[in-house]
Amino acid sequence: MDFIQTIILAIIQGVSEFLPISSSAHLILVPKLTSWPDQGLSFDVVVHMGTLVAVVYYYKSLVSQLFSGFFLSIIERKTVGESKMAWGLALGTIPVGIVGFLFKDFISDELRSIEIIGYATLIFGILLGLAVFLNDKKKTLRDTLTWLDVSFIGFMQVLALIPGVSRSGITITAGLLLGLSRKVAVQFAFLLSIPVISLSLILILRDIYHQQIIHLPLLVLGFVVSAISAYVTILFFIRLLNTMSMMPFVVYRLILGFLLLFLVDFNYHPTGE
């Protein structure tokens, strides 16, 4: 990897992590559709750390309340502050944590093809569009989450282990299907990324010793660029929630999905393969 490739891949990760377009799919596709080498696990770790830092910093006040509420609820054995939300995030993370741990090798070996990414991008783009349509038709939207809501979103999040589905996309889709307001659906999806990204980093770090570590300055650059681009994306996406529809992301996914399947049909191979 060189300087330019590092910046481009870090921006892709930072921007796509919190938009409903699948960051993992884009990071897989870039080396597959170009002559660039695969960025490797060490790079994946630092750019995911960057996005984790960005979302924690954006919600720093709420994250602090979640941590304190979580531990106080254990000590006092009752709901304290934001403890209900904290336990909800923990519950919503369990399904993807279990499935990700058990099927990690299968996912990395069998589900990273352009064809699978294309179908996942297309199918779950359509599902997001349906969720947006049904949500817009509802007369009243809820601003509170129930334990059933959290469980449903958590199980739906398991699908995000398939590259192309999008973790934020499927959790937002689930929230909209449940009748949650866009603001609540997006906030819960973004907060849910904190334990999920943390778990994925732990799983990746188990294997990182088997990978070649790229140049340290490039890792630092990737971390900084991904953190900044992720923070800017969160900032503007949330600010635009009240005025912007999710439909542009649906259209993007449909175009990308059809393009990828088109490339598969024509047996496209980048230069050098």
N, C-alpha and C positions, 0 to 999 in steps of 0.2 A: 504493500500500500504506500501511496505517496501523500503529500500534503493536501492536494486537491481532492483526492478520493476520500480522505479522512473527513474533510469538511462536508462534502456532499452527503456521505453516509450518515454522519452525525446529525445533519439538518433533517434528513429523511426520518431518522429515528425520533428526533425531538418533535417534529411536526406531526408525524403519523401516529405516535403513541396515544395521543388523547383525542384524535379525530377518528370517526367511525370508518376507517379505511384500512386498518391492519398494518401495524408497523413491521411485524415479523414477515409478512408477505413481501413488503417493499424491500426489506433488507436481504431477503432470499433472492428476490427477482433481479436486483441490480447486478450481482455477479453472474447470474444465469443468462441475462440478456445482454451482457457486455463481455469484453475480454478481461475484465478485472478479476483478480483472484478473490476467493472467498475471504471475508474479513477476519474470520476466526473467532473463537470463543472469547479470547481476551478483549477484543474490541467490543463484542456484544455486551460483555459485562460492564465496561466503563460507560458506554452510551446509555445502558439501562440505569446505571447508577445516576447518570446525569438527569434522566427524566424523573427518577425517584426523588432526587434532591429538589427538582423544580416543583413537583406537586406538594411535597411536604412544606416547602417554603411558602407556596401560595396559600395553603391552608394551615399555616403554622400555629395560629391561635386556636383553631378548632382541633387540630391534632393534639395540642397540649391538653385541651379539655378532655379529649377522648382517652388519652393515656391515664390522666388522673382519675377520671370517672371509672375507667375499667378496673384499676387497682383498688380504688376506694370501695367499689361495689363488692369486690371479693372480701375485703377486710370487714366491711359493715354488713355484708349479705343483704343488700337492698339496692334499688336503683338510685344512683347518685349522679347528678349532672348529666353528662352525655354518655353515661355508661350503657344505656340501651342501644345507642347507635354503635358504640364500640363493640358490644357483643354481637350486634347484627353484622358488622364487618367481619368479625371472626367466624361467624356461622357461614356467611356467604363465601368465605375463602376455603372452607374445608373440602367441598366437592372437587374443586379444581386442583387443590393440593394433593389429594389422594390419587386422582386419575393421572395427574401430571407425573407423580412419582412412580406409579406402577407402569405407565406406558411411555415413559420418556424416550427410551431407545426406539420403540416402534414409531413414535411421532417423528423423531429426527431422521429416521432411516426411510420411512415409507410415505410420509405426507408432505414432502417438500418439493414435489414436482410442479412444474408450471401448470399442468392440466388440473391438478387438485386445487391449486391456488386460484386458478381461473374459475372453476365451478363454485368454490366457496365464496369468492368475491361476488359472483353473480347471484347465487341463491340467497345469500344473507344480505345482499343489497336489496333484493326484492322484498325480503322479510322486513328490513328496516323501513322501506317505503310503505308497506302495508301497516306497520305499527304507527308511522307518522300519520297516515290517512285516518286510521281508526281513532287515534288520539285526538286529532283535530276535530273529529266529529262529536266527541264527547262534550256534553253540556257542562259537566262539572269534573274537575280534575283534583286528585288528592295531593296533599302536601305532607302527608305522614306515611311512614312505612310500617307494615305489620310484619310479624315473624313469618307469615306465609309468603309475603312479598319478598323478603330477604332470601328465603329458601328457594323460591322460584328463580330469582335472579342468580343465586349461587349455582344452581344446577345448569342454568342456561350458559353461564360463564364457562363451563367445562368445554363447550363447543369451540371456544376461542383457542383451544389447544391445536385446532386445525389451522394451519397457516392460510390466511386469506379471510378468515371469519371476522377478526378484530375483537379484541377484548372489550374495549370501550364501546364498540358498535353493538355487540350482542347484549351487553348489560344495559345500555341505553334503550335498545330495542325491547328488552324484557320489561323495563320500567314503564315505557310508553304503552306496551300491551296491557299492563296492569292498571292503566289509568292514572299514573303519576304525572304530575306536571313536568314539563321539560326541565325546569330548574332543578327539581328534586332528583329526577332520573339521572341527569348529568352529574350532579354533585355526588350522589351515591356511587356512580360508576367511577368517578375520579378518585374518591376516597378509597374505594375498593381496590384501586390499582396499587395502593401503598403496600398492603400485606401480600398481594399477588406478585408484584415485581420483586419484593423482598424474598419471597419463597423461590421464585425462578432464579434469582441470583445465587441463592444457596445451592440449588441443583446444578447450576452452571459451574460454580466454583469447585464442585466435586470433580469435575472433568477437566478443569483448566490446565492442570499440570501435564496433560497429554497433548496440549496444543503449543505451537510455537508462539512465544510472546513477541509481539511486534514492538517497534521502537518506542521507548517510554514517552518521549515528547509527543508522538502521535496519539498515544493513549490519553495523555493529559489534554491535548487539543480536542479529541473526540468527546471527552467528558464535558469540557467547558462549552463547546458548541451545542451539544445535545441538551445540556441543562438550560442554556439561554433560549434556544429555539423552542423547547418544550414550555418554558415559563411564558414566553410571548404568546404561544399558541393557546395555552389555558386562559391567559388574560383576555385575549380578544374573542375567543370562542364563547366564554361565559358572558362577556359584555354584549355580544351580539345575539344571545339566546332569545331575547324578547322581540327581536326584529327579524331574525333570520330563520328560515325554515331549514329542516334537515334534508330537504329534497335535493339540493346541489350535491350532497355526499352520495345520495342514492344514484343520481345520474352518473357521477364519477365512477362509482363501483360498477355500474352496468357497462359503461364504456370500457373500463379496464378489463372486466371479466370477458367480454366478447373479444377484445383485442388479444388477450392471452390465449383463448381457445382458438382464435384464428391462427396465431403463431404455431400452436400445437398441430393444427391440421396441415400446415405447410412445412412441418418439420424444421422449424427455424432453429438455427444454431449460431451463436455469436462467433465472431472472428476468433480463431485460435482454438476452437473446439473440434 
